[in-house]
Amino acid sequence: MPLTENLEKMLAAGSDSVMLRFGLGSAYFSNKQYQQAIPHLQKCIDMDDSHSAAYKLLGKAQIKLGLNEEAKTTLKAGLEQAIKNGDKQTEREIQIFLTKCS
């Protein structure tokens, strides 16, 4: 059974959490199902707006779908969170993806 299917079952059973949403978004992204990844990553951010990795992955999904303006907004917010959290690796990665949106 695919990972996304297992995680979707957990979500349907009421096990909603930041980690579950990030896991679902990440699994869909890995499967190149960017449209399906977006709502889970957005919900992850809605639940925990300091989750800089979720902003990064959401921005990448938006770039893959050609949503560059949305990606810029997402990545700028993620960059602020990464700086605030001291997450240097995510900060560097987000800066790279921001240049791809320009």
N, C-alpha and C positions, 0 to 999 in steps of 0.2 A: 504494500500500500504506500503510495507516495507521501512524502512528508507533509505536503500541503493538505492532503486529505485528512491525515491524522490531526493536524493542528486545527483544521476547520471543525472536526468532530469535537475537539476540546472546547472550542469557542461556542459551538452550538449547545454544549452541555453546561454552559454558564461559567466557564473558567477564564473569563476575560481578564487580561492583565497587560501591562506594558510589555513584558517579555514575550508573551504570546503574540501580541500584535506585531512586535518587531520581528519575531521569528517567522510569522506568516508573510510579512512584507519582504523579508529577506529571502525566504524560500521561493515566493513568486518571482522576485527579481532574478534569482539564480536560474529559474526556469524560463527566463526571458518573457514572463507574463507581466509586463510593466504596468499595464492598466489595472490588473488585479492587485498588484503590490501597493499602489498609491493609497487606496482608502485605509488599508491596515497601517501603513506608515503614518498617515495623517492622524489616525485615531491614537497611535502610540504617542505622537507629539501632543495631541489634545490631553492625554492622560498624564504626560510628564514632559513639559516644555523645555526641560533641561537635557533631554536625550539627544545630544549632538549627532550621534551616529545615525539616528532616525532621520534627522534633517538631511544629512549627507546622502543617504540612500534614497530618500524621497526626491531630492534634487537630481540625482543620477537617473532615476526612473523618468522624471519629467523631461530631462534632456533626451533620453532615448525616444520619447514620444514627440519630440520637437516642441515641447512646451517651454521654450527658453526663458520667456519673461517670468513665468511661474517659478521656474527653477532658480532664477536669480533671487527672487524674493525669499524662497525657501532656504537657499544656500547662505544668503546674508544673515538670516535669522539664526541658522545653524552655526555660522561663524561666530556670531555674538555669544552663543551658548558655549561653544568650544573654548573661546577665550576666557569666558567667565569660569568655566570648569577646569581650566588649565590643561585641556586635552590637546596637546601640541600636535600629535599625529593627525587627528581629525581636522584640526585647524589648517594644517598644510594641505591635506587632501581637498578640503573644501575650497581653498584658494585656487587650486589647480582646476577644479570643476567650474569655478566662477569664470575663469578665463575662457573656458569652452562655450560659455553662454554669451560671450561678448560679440 
